[in-house]
């Protein structure tokens, strides 16, 4: 489900960009913010896995 964004939050994001920012810079910032918000929501909802489980799955040592 898409996250609702207030115009105020969108303006803050744009205002934090440097004067010479590109559309790609803006899209990257939007992507990063969305990824962080989704991760926080997953964490709050218990949709996470322990690092040791992931390491075992891929045969990585602790």
Secondary structure as GFF3:
##gff-version 3
##sequence-region A 1 62
A	DSSP	alpha_helix	7	15	.	.	.	ID=ss1
A	DSSP	alpha_helix	23	44	.	.	.	ID=ss2
A	DSSP	alpha_helix	51	57	.	.	.	ID=ss3
###
